[in-house]
Amino acid sequence: MFEAAVLFARTQGIVPAPETAHAVRAAIDEAIKCRENGEEKCIVIAFSGHGHFDLAAYDDYLSGQLKDYEYPEEKIKEALEKIPKIPGV
């Protein structure tokens, strides 16, 4: 995700917030798929926020210090169980 964010920042001059960088990553992946399939699409993303408050995370990424953390599946299931059930959804 940070790789996509850095590419976006270098080409567009805007540092995306990490949350926004997920959309950037998805757009890049979709563009690569289109190129591979010979397909043309207009790919649009919603860009909100900026990375000014996340510059320490970018520094960690660029210096190789960012730790890759995968949230435990057990904790995800536990959190999902706490979401109220909505009839019809």
Protein Blocks (a to p, Z undefined) as FASTA:
>chain_A
ZZmmmmmmmmnopacdfklmmmmmmmmmmmmmmmmnopacddddddedjfklmmmmmmmm
mnopaccddddfklmmmmmmmpccdehZZ
